[in-house]
Amino acid sequence: MTVFSQRTRHVAFIVAGLVTFIVLAGVTYQSVATALERRKFPYPGRLIEVGDHQLHIHCVGERTPTVILEAPAAGMSVGWTWVQDEVAKITRVCSYDRAGLGWSEAGEGGYRAAQVPEELHTLLERAGERGPFVIVGHELGASYARLYASRFREQTAALVLVDDPSGPESLRHSVPRLVRAWPWLARIGVLRATRTLSRHASGFRGESGGATRAFLNRPDHLARGGLEIRRLRETARDAAAQPLDPSLPVTHVAVSEEEPPALLDSADRASEVTRAIEQTVKRVRR
């Protein structure tokens, strides 16, 4: 019995040592890779102070109306690359990162969906962007677009809602498994090694693809993104409950029925959204 107990303790000690080694190796791998990515993928555009933190915004193109791109749950500005590059050929277009996502800082007050349109309004004002805007929202971003339009109607020329989660069919999506564990799995390098999330960005090109994959392996980004995903249905219901001005032009586009993270990672999917935006811009100009 004593010999058996000694062997058991010995095996347990070895296993614990191996696990500790693997975790430390994973943390080191993640830390080194993240440091390299920070230098390799600097933010395009500007950082604008919004209260106690800064938000990242990237605007290109000329003419009005200015199009504002609102990313899906756990999404980021660079995820709009296919759309933004094309829309910039006909009008001004801005993508940005919500607090705690992408290149934007997280505020001290925590996450509240109702705060998103308020911060966007402040961001656009301090960035010197002039409305009224065409607000384009993808998935959860469509709910934020609705909230913005109901709160700032005079600054909203039209809405383009992509895969709007407010409808009963869209709300059937479940929260991805392990979403709460994403930040911890990222910290020890598991997500990076297995490409669990970064594979969703396989369709992006060049630096846009590299930056998107980098953020889908970042614990800070995934911590805030996970909160958005877990509260997606709640936010969608709140947005649907806010009345929109009947005179406000609203265009709906359906491009996918994927669980989060939902990304416009191909030219084909992005082209449907681009066409809808171009038609809306022409309608507003008329």
KOLKE-508717 format. One record per residue: residue in three letters; x, y, z of N, C-alpha, C in turn. Coordinates in steps of 0.05 Angstrom, whole numbers, plus 5000, padded with zeros to 4 digits. Example, Ala and Ser with C-alpha at 12.3 -4.5 7.8 and 13.67 -1.06 7.14 Angstrom:
<"ALA" <5264 4886 5156> <5246 4910 5156> <5264 4934 5156>> <"SER" <5257 4955 5142> <5273 4979 5143> <5258 5001 5157>> 
# end
This chain:
<"MET" <5017 4976 5000> <5000 5000 5000> <5017 5025 5000>> <"THR" <5038 5024 5016> <5056 5047 5018> <5071 5051 4991>> <"VAL" <5080 5029 4979> <5094 5031 4953> <5075 5042 4932>> <"PHE" <5050 5033 4932> <5030 5042 4913> <5025 5072 4916>> <"SER" <5023 5081 4941> <5019 5110 4947> <5042 5126 4937>> <"GLN" <5066 5116 4941> <5090 5131 4933> <5091 5133 4902>> <"ARG" <5084 5111 4889> <5083 5112 4859> <5062 5132 4849>> <"THR" <5039 5131 4862> <5017 5150 4855> <5026 5179 4858>> <"ARG" <5039 5185 4880> <5048 5212 4885> <5070 5219 4864>> <"HIS" <5086 5200 4858> <5108 5205 4838> <5096 5211 4811>> <"VAL" <5076 5195 4803> <5063 5200 4777> <5049 5227 4777>> <"ALA" <5035 5233 4799> <5021 5258 4800> <5040 5282 4799>> <"PHE" <5063 5279 4811> <5084 5300 4811> <5094 5304 4782>> <"ILE" <5098 5282 4768> <5108 5284 4740> <5087 5297 4722>> <"VAL" <5062 5288 4726> <5040 5300 4710> <5037 5330 4715>> <"ALA" <5038 5337 4741> <5036 5366 4748> <5058 5382 4736>> <"GLY" <5082 5370 4736> <5105 5384 4725> <5102 5388 4695>> <"LEU" <5092 5367 4681> <5088 5369 4652> <5067 5390 4645>> <"VAL" <5045 5390 4660> <5024 5409 4655> <5035 5438 4660>> <"THR" <5050 5442 4681> <5061 5468 4687> <5080 5477 4665>> <"PHE" <5096 5458 4655> <5115 5465 4634> <5100 5473 4608>> <"ILE" <5079 5457 4602> <5064 5463 4577> <5050 5490 4579>> <"VAL" <5038 5496 4603> <5024 5522 4606> <5044 5545 4604>> <"LEU" <5067 5542 4618> <5087 5564 4616> <5098 5567 4588>> <"ALA" <5102 5545 4574> <5111 5547 4546> <5090 5561 4529>> <"GLY" <5064 5554 4534> <5042 5567 4519> <5040 5597 4525>> <"VAL" <5044 5604 4550> <5043 5633 4557> <5066 5648 4544>> <"THR" <5089 5636 4544> <5112 5649 4531> <5108 5652 4501>> <"TYR" <5098 5630 4489> <5091 5631 4460> <5072 5653 4453>> <"GLN" <5051 5655 4469> <5030 5675 4465> <5042 5703 4469>> <"SER" <5058 5707 4490> <5069 5734 4495> <5087 5743 4473>> <"VAL" <5105 5726 4464> <5124 5733 4444> <5109 5739 4417>> <"ALA" <5090 5722 4410> <5075 5726 4385> <5059 5752 4386>> <"THR" <5047 5758 4409> <5031 5783 4412> <5049 5807 4409>> <"ALA" <5073 5807 4422> <5091 5829 4420> <5100 5834 4391>> <"LEU" <5105 5813 4377> <5113 5816 4349> <5090 5827 4332>> <"GLU" <5065 5818 4338> <5042 5828 4322> <5036 5857 4328>> <"ARG" <5041 5866 4352> <5037 5894 4359> <5054 5912 4341>> <"ARG" <5079 5904 4336> <5097 5919 4319> <5090 5916 4289>> <"LYS" <5081 5892 4282> <5076 5886 4254> <5051 5899 4244>> <"PHE" <5031 5902 4262> <5004 5912 4253> <4997 5937 4269>> <"PRO" <5010 5960 4264> <5002 5985 4277> <4974 5994 4267>> <"TYR" <4961 6010 4283> <4934 6017 4275> <4934 6037 4252>> <"PRO" <4916 6033 4233> <4911 6054 4213> <4893 6075 4224>> <"GLY" <4893 6099 4213> <4875 6119 4223> <4884 6133 4248>> <"ARG" <4865 6138 4267> <4872 6154 4291> <4860 6142 4316>> <"LEU" <4871 6151 4339> <4859 6145 4365> <4848 6171 4376>> <"ILE" <4822 6170 4383> <4808 6194 4392> <4799 6190 4421>> <"GLU" <4804 6209 4438> <4796 6207 4466> <4766 6209 4469>> <"VAL" <4755 6190 4483> <4726 6189 4488> <4722 6184 4518>> <"GLY" <4720 6205 4534> <4718 6200 4562> <4745 6191 4574>> <"ASP" <4745 6169 4588> <4770 6159 4601> <4786 6140 4584>> <"HIS" <4780 6138 4558> <4795 6120 4541> <4795 6130 4512>> <"GLN" <4810 6117 4495> <4812 6125 4467> <4800 6103 4450>> <"LEU" <4786 6112 4429> <4775 6094 4409> <4789 6098 4382>> <"HIS" <4792 6076 4368> <4806 6077 4342> <4785 6081 4320>> <"ILE" <4791 6099 4301> <4774 6104 4278> <4791 6106 4253>> <"HIS" <4782 6096 4231> <4797 6096 4206> <4778 6104 4184>> <"CYS" <4783 6128 4172> <4765 6139 4152> <4781 6143 4126>> <"VAL" <4768 6136 4103> <4780 6140 4077> <4758 6150 4058>> <"GLY" <4766 6161 4035> <4747 6169 4015> <4737 6198 4019>> <"GLU" <4722 6207 4000> <4711 6234 4000> <4681 6234 3994>> <"ARG" <4669 6258 3993> <4641 6262 3987> <4623 6253 4010>> <"THR" <4598 6261 4007> <4578 6254 4027> <4556 6237 4015>> <"PRO" <4541 6223 4031> <4542 6221 4060> <4565 6203 4069>> <"THR" <4575 6207 4093> <4595 6190 4104> <4582 6164 4114>> <"VAL" <4594 6142 4108> <4584 6116 4117> <4600 6107 4141>> <"ILE" <4585 6098 4162> <4598 6089 4187> <4593 6059 4189>> <"LEU" <4614 6044 4193> <4613 6014 4193> <4614 6004 4222>> <"GLU" <4594 5990 4230> <4592 5979 4258> <4595 5949 4257>> <"ALA" <4617 5939 4269> <4625 5911 4267> <4607 5892 4282>> <"PRO" <4608 5866 4276> <4593 5846 4290> <4604 5841 4318>> <"ALA" <4592 5823 4333> <4602 5816 4359> <4630 5805 4357>> <"ALA" <4648 5816 4374> <4676 5808 4375> <4691 5816 4349>> <"GLY" <4678 5833 4333> <4690 5841 4308> <4707 5866 4312>> <"MET" <4719 5876 4290> <4737 5898 4292> <4737 5913 4265>> <"SER" <4749 5937 4266> <4748 5954 4242> <4760 5941 4218>> <"VAL" <4783 5927 4222> <4797 5916 4199> <4781 5893 4186>> <"GLY" <4760 5883 4199> <4743 5863 4188> <4726 5873 4165>> <"TRP" <4725 5900 4162> <4709 5912 4141> <4726 5917 4115>> <"THR" <4750 5907 4114> <4769 5915 4093> <4757 5911 4065>> <"TRP" <4744 5889 4059> <4733 5885 4032> <4712 5906 4026>> <"VAL" <4695 5913 4045> <4674 5932 4041> <4685 5961 4040>> <"GLN" <4702 5968 4059> <4712 5995 4061> <4727 6004 4036>> <"ASP" <4744 5986 4026> <4760 5992 4003> <4742 5999 3979>> <"GLU" <4720 5985 3975> <4703 5990 3952> <4685 6015 3956>> <"VAL" <4673 6018 3980> <4656 6040 3985> <4671 6067 3984>> <"ALA" <4697 6066 3991> <4713 6090 3991> <4716 6102 3963>> <"LYS" <4710 6086 3942> <4712 6095 3915> <4690 6115 3908>> <"ILE" <4667 6114 3923> <4645 6131 3917> <4638 6152 3938>> <"THR" <4647 6147 3963> <4640 6166 3985> <4659 6161 4008>> <"ARG" <4657 6178 4029> <4674 6175 4052> <4662 6153 4070>> <"VAL" <4680 6137 4081> <4671 6114 4097> <4690 6110 4121>> <"CYS" <4679 6105 4144> <4695 6102 4169> <4688 6076 4182>> <"SER" <4709 6061 4190> <4706 6038 4207> <4719 6046 4234>> <"TYR" <4710 6033 4255> <4721 6039 4281> <4719 6014 4299>> <"ASP" <4734 6015 4322> <4733 5993 4341> <4719 6002 4366>> <"ARG" <4699 5987 4375> <4686 5993 4400> <4705 5990 4423>> <"ALA" <4698 6001 4446> <4716 6000 4469> <4724 5971 4476>> <"GLY" <4750 5967 4480> <4760 5941 4487> <4765 5922 4464>> <"LEU" <4758 5930 4440> <4762 5913 4416> <4782 5925 4397>> <"GLY" <4796 5908 4382> <4815 5918 4363> <4836 5936 4376>> <"TRP" <4840 5960 4363> <4860 5979 4373> <4849 5998 4394>> <"SER" <4823 5996 4401> <4811 6014 4420> <4816 6006 4449>> <"GLU" <4818 6025 4466> <4822 6020 4495> <4795 6013 4508>> <"ALA" <4796 5998 4529> <4772 5992 4545> <4768 6014 4566>> <"GLY" <4743 6023 4569> <4737 6043 4589> <4736 6030 4617>> <"GLU" <4736 6047 4637> <4735 6037 4665> <4708 6028 4674>> <"GLY" <4687 6037 4660> <4660 6031 4669> <4649 6004 4662>> <"GLY" <4664 5987 4648> <4654 5961 4640> <4637 5963 4615>> <"TYR" <4624 5941 4608> <4609 5939 4583> <4580 5944 4587>> <"ARG" <4569 5963 4572> <4540 5968 4571> <4532 5974 4542>> <"ALA" <4514 5958 4532> <4506 5961 4504> <4496 5989 4498>> <"ALA" <4481 6001 4517> <4469 6027 4513> <4491 6049 4510>> <"GLN" <4515 6043 4520> <4536 6063 4519> <4550 6064 4491>> <"VAL" <4546 6043 4475> <4560 6042 4449> <4551 6065 4431>> <"PRO" <4525 6070 4426> <4518 6092 4408> <4527 6119 4419>> <"GLU" <4527 6122 4446> <4536 6147 4458> <4565 6152 4452>> <"GLU" <4581 6131 4455> <4610 6134 4450> <4616 6138 4420>> <"LEU" <4600 6125 4403> <4603 6129 4374> <4597 6158 4367>> <"HIS" <4576 6169 4378> <4569 6197 4373> <4591 6216 4381>> <"THR" <4602 6211 4405> <4624 6228 4415> <4649 6225 4397>> <"LEU" <4654 6200 4389> <4678 6194 4372> <4676 6210 4346>> <"LEU" <4653 6208 4333> <4649 6221 4307> <4651 6251 4309>> <"GLU" <4640 6262 4331> <4641 6291 4336> <4669 6300 4340>> <"ARG" <4684 6286 4356> <4712 6294 4362> <4731 6288 4340>> <"ALA" <4724 6269 4322> <4740 6263 4299> <4735 6283 4276>> <"GLY" <4715 6300 4279> <4708 6320 4259> <4693 6309 4236>> <"GLU" <4680 6286 4239> <4664 6274 4218> <4636 6286 4219>> <"ARG" <4625 6294 4196> <4600 6308 4195> <4578 6290 4184>> <"GLY" <4555 6290 4198> <4532 6275 4189> <4513 6292 4172>> <"PRO" <4489 6282 4167> <4479 6256 4176> <4493 6232 4162>> <"PHE" <4495 6210 4176> <4510 6187 4167> <4493 6164 4158>> <"VAL" <4504 6148 4140> <4492 6122 4133> <4506 6102 4152>> <"ILE" <4491 6091 4170> <4501 6072 4190> <4497 6044 4180>> <"VAL" <4519 6029 4178> <4518 6001 4168> <4526 5983 4191>> <"GLY" <4508 5965 4199> <4514 5947 4222> <4513 5918 4213>> <"HIS" <4533 5903 4221> <4533 5874 4215> <4527 5858 4240>> <"GLU" <4507 5841 4239> <4500 5823 4262> <4495 5840 4287>> <"LEU" <4510 5837 4308> <4506 5854 4332> <4509 5883 4325>> <"GLY" <4526 5889 4306> <4529 5917 4297> <4503 5928 4286>> <"ALA" <4486 5911 4276> <4460 5921 4266> <4443 5930 4289>> <"SER" <4445 5917 4312> <4430 5926 4336> <4441 5952 4346>> <"TYR" <4468 5956 4345> <4479 5981 4353> <4471 6003 4334>> <"ALA" <4469 5996 4308> <4460 6016 4288> <4432 6025 4294>> <"ARG" <4415 6007 4301> <4387 6013 4309> <4387 6032 4333>> <"LEU" <4403 6025 4353> <4404 6041 4377> <4414 6070 4371>> <"TYR" <4434 6072 4353> <4444 6098 4346> <4422 6114 4332>> <"ALA" <4408 6102 4313> <4388 6116 4298> <4365 6125 4316>> <"SER" <4357 6109 4336> <4336 6117 4353> <4344 6139 4372>> <"ARG" <4370 6140 4379> <4380 6160 4398> <4388 6186 4383>> <"PHE" <4400 6183 4359> <4410 6206 4344> <4398 6206 4316>> <"ARG" <4372 6210 4315> <4358 6209 4289> <4368 6231 4270>> <"GLU" <4374 6255 4281> <4382 6277 4264> <4409 6272 4251>> <"GLN" <4424 6254 4262> <4451 6247 4251> <4450 6222 4235>> <"THR" <4427 6211 4230> <4424 6186 4215> <4409 6191 4189>> <"ALA" <4422 6187 4166> <4409 6190 4140> <4396 6164 4131>> <"ALA" <4407 6141 4138> <4396 6116 4130> <4411 6093 4145>> <"LEU" <4398 6070 4146> <4410 6046 4158> <4413 6024 4138>> <"VAL" <4435 6009 4140> <4438 5984 4125> <4444 5963 4146>> <"LEU" <4426 5944 4149> <4428 5924 4170> <4434 5897 4158>> <"VAL" <4457 5886 4165> <4467 5861 4154> <4464 5839 4174>> <"ASP" <4450 5818 4167> <4445 5796 4185> <4434 5806 4212>> <"ASP" <4414 5823 4210> <4403 5836 4234> <4393 5814 4254>> <"PRO" <4403 5814 4279> <4395 5793 4298> <4369 5799 4312>> <"SER" <4355 5820 4304> <4330 5828 4317> <4307 5810 4309>> <"GLY" <4309 5797 4285> <4287 5779 4276> <4287 5753 4291>> <"PRO" <4263 5740 4292> <4261 5715 4307> <4278 5692 4296>> <"GLU" <4283 5692 4270> <4299 5671 4258> <4328 5675 4266>> <"SER" <4338 5700 4267> <4365 5705 4273> <4372 5698 4302>> <"LEU" <4352 5702 4320> <4357 5698 4348> <4359 5669 4357>> <"ARG" <4356 5651 4338> <4359 5623 4345> <4388 5614 4350>> <"HIS" <4407 5631 4341> <4435 5624 4344> <4442 5621 4374>> <"SER" <4458 5601 4380> <4467 5596 4407> <4494 5609 4412>> <"VAL" <4501 5612 4437> <4527 5623 4444> <4548 5601 4439>> <"PRO" <4570 5608 4425> <4590 5587 4419> <4600 5574 4445>> <"ARG" <4606 5549 4443> <4618 5535 4466> <4645 5547 4473>> <"LEU" <4651 5547 4499> <4676 5556 4509> <4681 5586 4506>> <"VAL" <4660 5601 4500> <4664 5630 4496> <4675 5643 4521>> <"ARG" <4667 5634 4545> <4677 5646 4569> <4706 5639 4574>> <"ALA" <4715 5616 4562> <4743 5608 4566> <4761 5619 4545>> <"TRP" <4751 5633 4524> <4768 5643 4503> <4792 5659 4513>> <"PRO" <4788 5679 4531> <4811 5695 4540> <4832 5678 4554>> <"TRP" <4824 5658 4569> <4843 5641 4583> <4858 5622 4564>> <"LEU" <4843 5612 4545> <4855 5594 4525> <4874 5610 4507>> <"ALA" <4868 5636 4503> <4886 5653 4488> <4912 5658 4503>> <"ARG" <4909 5663 4529> <4933 5669 4546> <4954 5647 4546>> <"ILE" <4944 5622 4544> <4964 5600 4545> <4970 5589 4517>> <"GLY" <4962 5604 4497> <4969 5598 4469> <4953 5576 4455>> <"VAL" <4932 5566 4469> <4917 5544 4457> <4902 5553 4432>> <"LEU" <4889 5577 4433> <4874 5586 4410> <4892 5591 4386>> <"ARG" <4916 5602 4392> <4935 5608 4370> <4945 5583 4358>> <"ALA" <4951 5563 4374> <4962 5538 4364> <4942 5522 4348>> <"THR" <4917 5523 4357> <4896 5507 4343> <4881 5522 4322>> <"ARG" <4885 5549 4320> <4871 5566 4301> <4841 5564 4304>> <"THR" <4832 5560 4328> <4803 5557 4334> <4787 5580 4324>> <"LEU" <4796 5604 4329> <4781 5628 4320> <4794 5641 4296>> <"SER" <4820 5641 4294> <4834 5656 4272> <4828 5644 4245>> <"ARG" <4819 5619 4244> <4812 5607 4218> <4788 5621 4205>> <"HIS" <4772 5635 4222> <4749 5650 4211> <4759 5673 4193>> <"ALA" <4784 5681 4196> <4794 5704 4180> <4810 5695 4156>> <"SER" <4808 5670 4149> <4825 5659 4127> <4820 5672 4100>> <"GLY" <4796 5685 4097> <4790 5697 4071> <4801 5725 4068>> <"PHE" <4811 5737 4089> <4822 5764 4087> <4849 5764 4075>> <"ARG" <4856 5786 4062> <4881 5788 4047> <4902 5805 4063>> <"GLY" <4927 5799 4058> <4949 5816 4067> <4948 5823 4096>> <"GLU" <4955 5849 4102> <4957 5857 4130> <4930 5857 4144>> <"SER" <4908 5861 4129> <4882 5860 4141> <4877 5832 4153>> <"GLY" <4884 5812 4138> <4881 5785 4148> <4898 5779 4172>> <"GLY" <4923 5789 4170> <4942 5784 4193> <4932 5798 4218>> <"ALA" <4923 5823 4216> <4913 5837 4239> <4888 5825 4251>> <"THR" <4870 5816 4233> <4846 5803 4243> <4852 5778 4258>> <"ARG" <4869 5761 4247> <4877 5736 4260> <4891 5742 4287>> <"ALA" <4907 5764 4287> <4922 5771 4312> <4902 5777 4334>> <"PHE" <4882 5794 4328> <4863 5801 4349> <4845 5778 4358>> <"LEU" <4840 5759 4340> <4825 5735 4348> <4841 5716 4365>> <"ASN" <4866 5723 4370> <4882 5708 4389> <4890 5724 4414>> <"ARG" <4878 5749 4416> <4886 5767 4438> <4867 5765 4461>> <"PRO" <4877 5759 4486> <4859 5756 4509> <4842 5781 4515>> <"ASP" <4854 5805 4512> <4839 5829 4519> <4816 5833 4499>> <"HIS" <4822 5829 4474> <4801 5831 4453> <4779 5811 4458>> <"LEU" <4786 5786 4464> <4767 5765 4467> <4751 5767 4493>> <"ALA" <4762 5780 4513> <4747 5784 4538> <4723 5802 4533>> <"ARG" <4728 5825 4519> <4706 5843 4512> <4688 5831 4491>> <"GLY" <4700 5818 4471> <4684 5805 4450> <4666 5783 4461>> <"GLY" <4675 5768 4481> <4659 5747 4493> <4635 5759 4507>> <"LEU" <4638 5782 4520> <4616 5795 4533> <4594 5803 4513>> <"GLU" <4603 5814 4490> <4584 5821 4469> <4569 5797 4459>> <"ILE" <4583 5775 4455> <4570 5751 4445> <4550 5740 4464>> <"ARG" <4557 5739 4490> <4539 5728 4510> <4514 5745 4513>> <"ARG" <4516 5771 4507> <4493 5789 4511> <4480 5796 4484>> <"LEU" <4487 5782 4463> <4477 5789 4436> <4447 5789 4435>> <"ARG" <4434 5768 4445> <4405 5766 4444> <4392 5788 4460>> <"GLU" <4403 5793 4483> <4392 5815 4500> <4394 5842 4486>> <"THR" <4417 5847 4474> <4421 5873 4460> <4402 5875 4436>> <"ALA" <4399 5852 4422> <4381 5852 4398> <4352 5858 4406>> <"ARG" <4344 5846 4429> <4316 5851 4438> <4313 5881 4446>> <"ASP" <4333 5891 4460> <4331 5920 4468> <4330 5938 4444>> <"ALA" <4346 5932 4424> <4347 5948 4399> <4321 5947 4384>> <"ALA" <4310 5923 4382> <4284 5919 4368> <4261 5933 4382>> <"ALA" <4264 5937 4408> <4243 5951 4423> <4243 5981 4420>> <"GLN" <4265 5991 4409> <4267 6020 4405> <4255 6028 4378>> <"PRO" <4235 6045 4378> <4222 6052 4353> <4240 6068 4334>> <"LEU" <4239 6062 4309> <4253 6077 4289> <4234 6096 4274>> <"ASP" <4244 6119 4266> <4228 6138 4251> <4219 6125 4225>> <"PRO" <4193 6124 4220> <4183 6111 4196> <4194 6123 4170>> <"SER" <4203 6148 4171> <4214 6160 4147> <4244 6153 4142>> <"LEU" <4255 6139 4161> <4284 6132 4158> <4287 6108 4139>> <"PRO" <4303 6112 4118> <4307 6089 4099> <4323 6067 4113>> <"VAL" <4313 6043 4111> <4326 6019 4123> <4328 5997 4103>> <"THR" <4352 5987 4098> <4357 5965 4080> <4368 5941 4095>> <"HIS" <4356 5918 4089> <4364 5893 4102> <4380 5876 4082>> <"VAL" <4401 5864 4092> <4418 5847 4076> <4424 5821 4092>> <"ALA" <4421 5798 4079> <4427 5773 4092> <4450 5760 4077>> <"VAL" <4473 5755 4091> <4496 5743 4077> <4505 5717 4090>> <"SER" <4497 5712 4116> <4505 5687 4129> <4488 5682 4153>> <"GLU" <4490 5657 4163> <4475 5649 4187> <4495 5636 4206>> <"GLU" <4519 5646 4207> <4539 5634 4224> <4537 5643 4253>> <"GLU" <4547 5626 4271> <4550 5634 4299> <4573 5653 4300>> <"PRO" <4574 5671 4321> <4597 5689 4324> <4623 5673 4327>> <"PRO" <4645 5684 4319> <4648 5710 4306> <4640 5710 4276>> <"ALA" <4623 5728 4268> <4614 5730 4241> <4631 5751 4226>> <"LEU" <4644 5743 4205> <4662 5762 4191> <4656 5761 4161>> <"LEU" <4659 5785 4149> <4656 5787 4120> <4684 5780 4108>> <"ASP" <4690 5755 4108> <4718 5746 4101> <4721 5737 4072>> <"SER" <4703 5745 4055> <4707 5738 4026> <4696 5761 4009>> <"ALA" <4707 5764 3986> <4698 5785 3967> <4669 5781 3959>> <"ASP" <4661 5755 3956> <4633 5750 3948> <4613 5759 3968>> <"ARG" <4618 5752 3994> <4599 5760 4015> <4600 5790 4019>> <"ALA" <4623 5801 4017> <4626 5830 4021> <4613 5846 3999>> <"SER" <4613 5835 3975> <4602 5849 3952> <4572 5854 3954>> <"GLU" <4557 5836 3967> <4529 5840 3972> <4524 5864 3990>> <"VAL" <4541 5866 4010> <4538 5888 4029> <4546 5914 4015>> <"THR" <4567 5913 3999> <4577 5937 3985> <4555 5947 3966>> <"ARG" <4542 5929 3951> <4521 5938 3933> <4498 5952 3948>> <"ALA" <4491 5940 3971> <4469 5952 3987> <4477 5980 3997>> <"ILE" <4502 5983 4005> <4511 6010 4014> <4512 6030 3991>> <"GLU" <4522 6021 3968> <4523 6039 3945> <4495 6048 3937>> <"GLN" <4475 6030 3937> <4448 6038 3930> <4436 6057 3951>> <"THR" <4443 6052 3976> <4433 6070 3997> <4445 6098 3995>> <"VAL" <4471 6099 3989> <4484 6125 3986> <4471 6141 3963>> <"LYS" <4467 6127 3941> <4454 6141 3918> <4426 6151 3925>> <"ARG" <4412 6134 3941> <4384 6142 3949> <4385 6167 3967>> <"VAL" <4404 6168 3985> <4407 6191 4003> <4414 6216 3988>> <"ARG" <4432 6213 3968> <4440 6236 3952> <4417 6247 3936>> <"ARG" <4399 6230 3927> <4376 6240 3912> <4356 6255 3930>> 
# end
